[in-house]
Amino acid sequence: MLEKQTPHLAIKHLSTDELEKLYEKCLGPNEKVADLIKVYALNIRNNQLFRIFPAYKIEHQLCIFCNVPMYQKRRRRHAKIENPIECYQCDHTIFLDTKQSKTFKTNNRYKTIFASGLCSCIQCIDTRENNKKALIKQKHSLNHIKPIHYDKLSFLHKLILLTLFKVRTDEPLNRIYSLTSFYSSYPKKLWGWSQNYYLLKKCILLAYTIQ
């Protein structure tokens, strides 16, 4: 979670108008950082100047999860793209460009992640995982596959299915076990993935996703 925005100690003596004028001068190509720090009596190093400016609060851009205004850090003098828009409550991020990066502090160290168009907040990760599961469930749904009648199976199909049934059932034949642990107990030379892939390709053996 991002830290809440608080004014930097170095700019507490400046009014809002003075702060904005200082930022406009910082963006000027001919302004020297050392001179601006001296004129505005800022107790900071030269490389800290752009860090002290508070982020912009974007009233019209509400977080889709928290329903609160989001923030955007100010652009540096030579930056070619704008900074991403961030929620200071849940860390939800809107990347405006795929070349954007986001820097945050964790365990007293600064870490930078580069955008791929995807937000890395917990809510977005959960949403993508749920959507992925839904697509897999839909793809492997039995409703989309037409059943094959037993009489239509070849002798090889019946032999493979009978073998699977024999090795993956208990003695009373009341329960059929999963094939997941089957490959660890039988060598691939004896029974490999090729047999099951053959049945899957023919839609005789179906992969079922358990939720």
Backbone bond lengths (Angstrom), bond angles and torsions (degrees), N, CA, C in turn:
res aa  C-N    CA-C-N  psi(-1)  N-CA   C-N-CA  omega(-1)  CA-C   N-CA-C  phi
1 M - - - 1.460 - - 1.520 109.80 -
2 L 1.288 117.12 138.68 1.458 121.61 -179.95 1.525 111.20 -73.12
3 E 1.331 115.01 150.04 1.456 119.71 176.43 1.529 109.92 -72.37
4 K 1.312 116.57 146.92 1.463 120.57 178.19 1.520 109.45 -66.80
5 Q 1.318 115.86 148.20 1.458 121.34 -176.87 1.517 110.05 -75.56
6 T 1.318 116.39 120.29 1.466 122.72 176.73 1.518 108.46 -129.63
7 P 1.336 117.89 142.86 1.471 120.83 -179.08 1.525 111.28 -60.64
8 H 1.308 115.68 139.09 1.464 120.80 176.93 1.525 109.24 -70.96
9 L 1.327 115.86 144.60 1.466 120.24 -177.81 1.521 112.14 -60.35
10 A 1.336 115.92 -29.34 1.467 119.45 -176.02 1.519 113.45 -71.35
11 I 1.343 117.92 -17.84 1.475 120.13 -176.52 1.519 112.38 -116.16
12 K 1.312 118.55 11.07 1.464 120.52 -178.29 1.527 112.39 -66.45
13 H 1.304 117.00 -23.15 1.465 119.70 -179.34 1.525 111.84 -85.34
14 L 1.326 118.84 -2.52 1.460 122.56 -179.19 1.522 110.79 -98.96
15 S 1.318 115.79 142.22 1.464 120.25 174.24 1.518 109.64 -78.16
16 T 1.338 115.80 172.57 1.463 119.86 -179.70 1.524 111.25 -62.90
17 D 1.326 116.95 -41.96 1.462 120.97 179.31 1.530 111.34 -65.38
18 E 1.309 116.47 -42.38 1.465 119.94 178.83 1.531 111.19 -63.52
19 L 1.329 115.17 -38.06 1.463 119.74 179.99 1.528 111.34 -65.61
20 E 1.337 116.09 -41.59 1.461 119.88 179.62 1.524 111.43 -68.56
21 K 1.317 117.08 -37.54 1.466 120.26 176.95 1.527 110.46 -65.58
22 L 1.318 116.22 -38.67 1.462 120.28 177.37 1.524 110.72 -62.71
23 Y 1.324 116.06 -42.18 1.473 119.27 179.99 1.528 111.42 -65.07
24 E 1.337 117.04 -40.24 1.466 120.55 178.16 1.536 110.32 -62.50
25 K 1.323 116.77 -38.98 1.461 119.78 178.29 1.528 111.08 -68.31
26 C 1.335 116.10 -34.01 1.468 119.84 179.51 1.522 111.59 -63.49
27 L 1.319 116.25 -31.07 1.465 120.71 -179.95 1.522 111.64 -78.42
28 G 1.308 117.33 -15.67 1.469 120.88 -179.19 1.519 111.36 -68.10
29 P 1.322 117.23 134.44 1.479 120.75 -176.61 1.519 113.80 -68.83
30 N 1.326 117.29 -21.74 1.464 120.24 -175.43 1.531 113.25 -99.48
31 E 1.324 116.95 -1.91 1.461 120.40 -178.67 1.535 110.48 -84.34
32 K 1.319 115.63 135.89 1.459 120.68 177.24 1.529 109.75 -94.97
33 V 1.312 115.93 130.55 1.467 121.34 -176.76 1.522 111.08 -60.40
34 A 1.311 116.94 -42.33 1.465 120.32 -178.34 1.524 111.27 -61.36
35 D 1.330 116.67 -38.43 1.464 120.13 179.56 1.527 111.44 -67.87
36 L 1.350 117.20 -40.40 1.459 121.14 179.84 1.526 111.10 -65.40
37 I 1.308 116.79 -39.70 1.468 120.88 178.44 1.529 110.53 -62.86
38 K 1.310 115.90 -38.03 1.463 120.26 -179.96 1.520 111.72 -72.37
39 V 1.339 117.39 -42.64 1.467 121.47 -178.45 1.520 111.28 -64.49
40 Y 1.336 116.55 -42.18 1.468 120.55 -176.71 1.529 112.79 -93.14
41 A 1.320 117.45 9.01 1.474 122.92 175.17 1.531 111.55 53.65
42 L 1.313 115.94 54.76 1.464 121.40 -179.74 1.528 109.90 -99.26
43 N 1.297 115.86 125.45 1.466 121.05 -179.01 1.541 109.25 -90.16
44 I 1.323 115.11 69.12 1.469 121.28 -179.00 1.524 109.03 -143.61
45 R 1.352 114.64 167.72 1.458 119.85 173.48 1.528 109.39 -84.57
46 N 1.316 116.54 164.48 1.465 121.07 -177.05 1.528 112.74 -59.77
47 N 1.330 117.06 -39.20 1.466 120.35 -177.08 1.528 113.35 -78.38
48 Q 1.337 117.23 0.61 1.466 120.62 179.99 1.524 112.69 -100.95
49 L 1.312 117.88 -0.93 1.464 119.94 -170.91 1.526 112.66 -60.13
50 F 1.315 118.62 -49.26 1.460 120.59 -176.00 1.534 112.54 -73.44
51 R 1.313 117.12 -15.72 1.463 120.01 179.70 1.526 112.89 -76.91
52 I 1.324 116.90 -21.65 1.463 119.09 -173.91 1.529 113.00 -83.59
53 F 1.333 117.32 -13.53 1.463 119.15 -178.02 1.531 110.59 -76.43
54 P 1.333 117.31 132.91 1.476 119.53 177.96 1.525 110.71 -68.51
55 A 1.307 115.24 150.34 1.465 120.00 179.55 1.523 110.45 -71.22
56 Y 1.325 115.55 157.90 1.463 120.56 176.70 1.534 109.29 -75.44
57 K 1.318 115.85 134.27 1.458 121.11 173.45 1.526 108.24 -92.26
58 I 1.340 116.95 118.20 1.465 121.63 -175.71 1.528 108.36 -99.10
59 E 1.314 115.81 99.08 1.463 120.98 -173.90 1.531 112.46 -64.98
60 H 1.332 117.69 -34.61 1.468 120.30 -175.70 1.523 112.93 -83.37
61 Q 1.346 117.07 -10.28 1.467 120.52 179.71 1.524 108.92 -104.50
62 L 1.344 115.65 97.71 1.459 120.59 -179.12 1.520 110.42 -93.90
63 C 1.317 115.78 143.90 1.464 120.93 176.20 1.525 109.25 -66.29
64 I 1.325 116.89 133.44 1.472 121.14 -177.18 1.520 111.69 -70.10
65 F 1.329 117.28 -15.03 1.461 120.50 -179.43 1.530 112.16 -103.93
66 C 1.325 117.46 -39.54 1.470 121.27 -176.35 1.525 113.37 -100.17
67 N 1.315 117.08 -17.46 1.470 122.69 -179.00 1.532 111.29 59.41
68 V 1.327 116.17 39.08 1.464 121.71 176.77 1.531 107.92 -125.28
69 P 1.342 117.50 155.87 1.472 119.66 178.76 1.525 111.94 -59.26
70 M 1.320 115.40 144.08 1.458 121.25 179.81 1.532 110.07 -99.32
71 Y 1.330 116.09 170.57 1.464 121.48 -175.32 1.529 110.76 -124.72
72 Q 1.318 114.40 155.13 1.461 120.96 176.82 1.523 109.35 -135.80
73 K 1.328 116.32 122.15 1.459 120.31 178.85 1.525 110.42 -67.44
74 R 1.292 115.59 149.61 1.462 120.38 -175.11 1.524 112.13 -72.57
75 R 1.316 113.42 147.21 1.459 120.56 -179.72 1.526 110.43 -74.66
76 R 1.313 115.77 139.88 1.461 120.73 176.08 1.525 111.11 -78.16
77 R 1.294 117.00 171.46 1.458 121.80 -172.15 1.533 112.02 -60.23
78 H 1.303 117.81 -47.33 1.464 120.76 -174.12 1.534 112.33 -102.14
79 A 1.310 117.71 13.10 1.468 119.84 179.60 1.530 110.31 -71.82
80 K 1.330 116.10 137.28 1.461 120.90 -178.19 1.526 112.13 -93.11
81 I 1.316 117.51 -18.80 1.462 121.26 -179.07 1.527 109.73 -129.42
82 E 1.327 115.54 159.90 1.463 121.07 179.11 1.529 110.64 -78.15
83 N 1.315 116.44 156.40 1.464 121.58 177.02 1.524 110.20 -73.89
84 P 1.329 117.90 155.84 1.465 120.23 177.31 1.520 112.17 -66.71
85 I 1.317 116.08 160.06 1.463 122.40 178.13 1.525 108.15 -94.80
86 E 1.330 116.54 130.84 1.463 120.82 -171.77 1.527 112.22 -128.05
87 C 1.316 115.18 147.63 1.466 121.52 171.61 1.523 108.06 -94.51
88 Y 1.326 116.48 127.93 1.460 120.90 -176.53 1.531 112.43 -84.78
89 Q 1.342 117.23 4.77 1.464 120.17 178.41 1.526 112.56 -107.34
90 C 1.343 116.16 -43.78 1.470 118.90 -175.66 1.519 113.32 -117.23
91 D 1.347 117.59 -1.47 1.455 122.83 178.70 1.532 113.47 73.47
92 H 1.329 117.51 13.59 1.461 119.96 175.54 1.525 109.15 -64.88
93 T 1.338 116.91 136.49 1.456 121.59 -173.49 1.523 110.68 -129.47
94 I 1.334 115.44 137.61 1.466 122.13 174.37 1.523 107.28 -111.71
95 F 1.326 116.56 111.42 1.451 121.05 178.26 1.518 109.17 -87.03
96 L 1.318 116.36 123.23 1.454 121.99 -178.54 1.519 112.25 -84.88
97 D 1.322 116.69 -13.59 1.456 121.46 -179.23 1.529 108.05 -150.91
98 T 1.340 117.37 144.05 1.468 120.64 -178.47 1.520 112.41 -69.87
99 K 1.353 117.28 -12.98 1.457 120.72 177.97 1.517 112.12 -91.09
100 Q 1.321 116.89 0.13 1.456 120.01 -177.94 1.524 110.98 -72.66
101 S 1.305 115.06 152.54 1.459 121.79 175.08 1.522 108.75 -128.24
102 K 1.308 115.37 161.62 1.454 121.04 -178.69 1.523 108.22 -134.21
103 T 1.310 117.15 125.68 1.458 122.20 -178.79 1.524 109.43 -111.20
104 F 1.328 115.49 130.95 1.464 119.52 177.76 1.528 109.15 -141.15
105 K 1.318 115.16 161.23 1.453 121.44 -175.29 1.521 110.00 -100.56
106 T 1.332 116.37 127.92 1.454 121.23 177.21 1.523 108.93 -142.59
107 N 1.315 116.81 131.28 1.463 122.38 -178.51 1.542 111.84 53.66
108 N 1.346 114.56 43.79 1.462 122.28 178.59 1.529 113.07 62.40
109 R 1.322 116.63 20.63 1.456 120.83 176.62 1.527 109.40 -131.27
110 Y 1.322 115.55 147.70 1.462 120.39 179.18 1.532 109.22 -91.71
111 K 1.312 115.64 130.37 1.461 121.76 -178.87 1.525 108.87 -122.74
112 T 1.321 116.88 137.07 1.455 122.32 -178.00 1.525 109.49 -116.50
113 I 1.334 116.68 130.61 1.458 121.84 174.57 1.516 107.99 -117.91
114 F 1.301 116.11 144.49 1.453 121.54 -179.23 1.515 109.62 -103.28
115 A 1.320 114.97 141.38 1.457 121.25 -173.05 1.518 111.49 -74.24
116 S 1.313 115.29 143.84 1.462 121.78 171.05 1.519 108.52 -124.53
117 G 1.347 115.14 19.84 1.451 119.42 -176.67 1.517 112.47 86.80
118 L 1.325 117.50 -1.55 1.460 121.71 -176.61 1.520 110.07 -119.10
119 C 1.320 115.39 135.14 1.458 120.94 176.13 1.529 109.39 -79.50
120 S 1.332 115.98 146.10 1.469 120.67 -177.81 1.520 112.77 -107.89
121 C 1.338 117.40 17.93 1.470 118.84 177.06 1.539 109.10 -73.45
122 I 1.320 116.33 161.55 1.466 121.26 -174.76 1.518 111.12 -60.51
123 Q 1.327 117.22 -41.15 1.459 120.73 -177.88 1.522 112.04 -63.75
124 C 1.328 116.87 -43.06 1.470 120.55 -179.41 1.524 111.15 -68.78
125 I 1.327 116.80 -37.83 1.464 120.17 178.27 1.531 110.08 -64.00
126 D 1.340 116.82 -44.13 1.468 120.65 178.17 1.528 111.00 -62.92
127 T 1.332 116.58 -40.52 1.466 120.29 179.95 1.519 111.35 -63.18
128 R 1.343 117.16 -43.68 1.459 120.32 178.92 1.524 111.51 -65.88
129 E 1.336 117.39 -37.95 1.463 120.53 178.56 1.529 110.93 -65.54
130 N 1.329 116.44 -42.26 1.467 120.14 179.34 1.534 111.13 -65.70
131 N 1.335 116.20 -39.91 1.466 119.37 177.48 1.523 111.36 -64.83
132 K 1.327 115.79 -37.96 1.470 120.30 179.01 1.529 110.68 -65.14
133 K 1.353 116.08 -42.70 1.462 119.87 178.50 1.521 111.20 -63.77
134 A 1.335 115.47 -38.66 1.467 119.58 -179.89 1.530 111.12 -65.02
135 L 1.346 116.71 -39.46 1.457 120.38 178.63 1.521 111.88 -66.91
136 I 1.336 115.90 -39.77 1.470 120.07 178.18 1.527 110.62 -65.60
137 K 1.333 115.44 -42.14 1.458 119.83 178.96 1.523 111.14 -63.08
138 Q 1.342 115.77 -41.10 1.461 119.96 179.47 1.531 111.51 -67.49
139 K 1.343 116.05 -39.25 1.462 120.38 -178.45 1.513 111.56 -65.02
140 H 1.344 116.66 -38.56 1.465 121.15 -176.05 1.532 112.20 -99.95
141 S 1.312 116.32 15.09 1.460 119.20 179.52 1.534 110.67 -64.99
142 L 1.313 116.88 136.60 1.463 121.46 179.48 1.523 112.00 -69.19
143 N 1.324 116.38 -15.60 1.468 119.27 -179.06 1.523 112.39 -70.26
144 H 1.337 116.86 -19.70 1.461 120.59 -177.83 1.532 112.64 -94.24
145 I 1.330 116.85 -1.38 1.463 120.44 -175.50 1.532 109.78 -115.49
146 K 1.297 115.46 128.66 1.465 120.87 179.14 1.527 109.43 -80.19
147 P 1.346 118.46 126.33 1.471 120.97 -179.10 1.531 111.82 -62.00
148 I 1.335 114.58 145.74 1.464 121.10 176.88 1.521 108.92 -102.60
149 H 1.309 116.61 125.85 1.460 120.62 -179.32 1.522 110.24 -68.97
150 Y 1.318 115.55 145.26 1.469 121.11 -176.90 1.529 111.36 -58.62
151 D 1.296 117.25 -36.52 1.465 120.64 -179.00 1.520 112.29 -66.14
152 K 1.341 117.32 -19.67 1.456 120.95 -178.82 1.525 112.54 -84.27
153 L 1.349 116.37 -10.54 1.459 120.06 -179.99 1.518 111.01 -75.12
154 S 1.330 115.21 145.11 1.465 119.80 176.31 1.520 109.48 -79.60
155 F 1.311 116.08 172.99 1.466 120.38 178.73 1.528 110.64 -62.64
156 L 1.358 117.00 -39.15 1.462 120.77 179.31 1.524 110.80 -64.47
157 H 1.323 117.45 -42.00 1.465 120.72 178.10 1.523 111.13 -59.28
158 K 1.314 115.69 -46.29 1.465 120.34 -178.82 1.522 111.23 -65.39
159 L 1.326 116.57 -37.13 1.461 120.59 -179.41 1.524 111.33 -66.38
160 I 1.333 116.78 -42.55 1.468 120.56 179.42 1.522 110.55 -66.04
161 L 1.326 117.04 -44.35 1.468 120.50 -179.95 1.525 110.94 -64.48
162 L 1.320 117.50 -39.57 1.470 121.19 178.58 1.522 110.74 -64.23
163 T 1.336 116.79 -39.85 1.467 120.71 178.55 1.523 110.96 -64.34
164 L 1.323 115.83 -45.23 1.465 119.75 177.34 1.520 111.54 -60.73
165 F 1.304 115.99 -43.74 1.457 120.65 -179.73 1.532 110.90 -63.25
166 K 1.318 116.34 -38.80 1.461 120.98 -176.87 1.521 111.76 -67.71
167 V 1.322 116.91 -44.16 1.464 120.06 -174.80 1.521 112.51 -84.01
168 R 1.328 118.81 -13.14 1.457 120.82 -177.04 1.521 113.31 -116.93
169 T 1.310 118.34 28.06 1.466 122.35 174.56 1.518 109.64 -127.56
170 D 1.329 115.80 156.28 1.458 119.42 177.60 1.528 109.49 -80.72
171 E 1.314 115.04 176.43 1.469 120.46 -176.16 1.532 113.54 -60.87
172 P 1.354 118.63 -45.86 1.485 117.83 179.15 1.525 113.16 -72.69
173 L 1.351 116.66 -3.41 1.464 121.77 -178.04 1.534 112.44 60.35
174 N 1.336 114.35 36.19 1.462 119.31 179.26 1.528 112.94 -98.45
175 R 1.325 115.77 -15.09 1.458 119.27 -174.31 1.520 110.85 -140.08
176 I 1.351 115.66 135.94 1.463 121.56 175.60 1.521 107.90 -105.52
177 Y 1.321 117.16 122.87 1.452 121.92 -177.23 1.535 111.54 -84.73
178 S 1.332 114.34 162.15 1.462 120.18 179.18 1.520 110.26 -70.27
179 L 1.328 115.27 154.16 1.459 120.43 176.98 1.521 112.51 -84.06
180 T 1.348 117.07 -3.33 1.458 120.76 -174.84 1.523 111.86 -59.85
181 S 1.329 117.25 -46.96 1.463 121.20 -178.16 1.522 112.76 -87.47
182 F 1.324 116.60 -0.58 1.467 120.42 -176.29 1.523 111.68 -67.95
183 Y 1.353 116.55 -37.09 1.458 119.81 -173.93 1.515 112.54 -75.56
184 S 1.319 117.76 -21.36 1.456 119.88 178.31 1.515 112.57 -76.91
185 S 1.342 118.38 -22.87 1.461 122.23 -177.48 1.526 113.20 -98.42
186 Y 1.351 116.52 -15.86 1.465 120.06 179.53 1.523 109.54 -119.66
187 P 1.331 117.94 130.55 1.475 120.25 178.35 1.519 111.35 -61.25
188 K 1.324 115.27 148.08 1.457 119.59 -179.03 1.523 112.19 -65.60
189 K 1.336 116.76 -26.43 1.457 119.30 178.04 1.531 110.79 -66.24
190 L 1.357 114.30 -33.89 1.459 118.58 178.61 1.525 110.68 -76.92
191 W 1.330 114.95 -45.25 1.470 120.34 -177.71 1.519 108.74 -153.12
192 G 1.296 117.20 103.55 1.455 121.32 -176.45 1.510 111.81 -105.29
193 W 1.318 114.07 -170.84 1.456 121.17 179.68 1.522 112.05 -69.26
194 S 1.341 117.34 -20.19 1.465 120.24 -174.84 1.524 112.53 -61.68
195 Q 1.342 116.78 -36.64 1.463 119.97 -179.15 1.525 111.25 -67.07
196 N 1.331 115.52 -44.89 1.462 119.08 179.96 1.520 111.59 -70.77
197 Y 1.330 116.57 -36.27 1.458 119.67 177.18 1.521 110.46 -62.21
198 Y 1.309 115.23 -36.23 1.469 119.86 178.26 1.527 110.44 -63.51
199 L 1.328 116.27 -42.90 1.467 120.06 179.33 1.519 111.28 -70.03
200 L 1.341 116.56 -37.71 1.462 120.09 178.19 1.525 111.05 -64.36
201 K 1.319 115.81 -40.25 1.459 120.43 -179.32 1.522 111.54 -65.45
202 K 1.315 116.01 -33.70 1.455 121.24 179.34 1.528 112.41 -86.15
203 C 1.368 116.21 1.60 1.483 122.27 -179.05 1.525 111.24 61.13
204 I 1.302 116.32 29.33 1.479 120.66 176.24 1.532 108.93 -92.70
205 L 1.327 115.98 -39.76 1.460 122.02 175.29 1.524 106.86 -109.32
206 L 1.341 117.07 126.91 1.444 121.45 -174.80 1.519 110.82 -110.72
207 A 1.345 115.39 142.13 1.464 121.25 175.66 1.507 108.35 -87.76
208 Y 1.320 116.65 125.65 1.461 121.19 -177.98 1.515 109.45 -114.70
209 T 1.330 116.54 128.25 1.456 122.49 -179.80 1.530 109.82 -93.42
210 I 1.343 115.14 119.77 1.462 120.40 -179.75 1.520 108.92 -90.42
211 Q 1.314 118.21 127.53 1.475 122.93 -179.44 1.520 110.01 -82.95
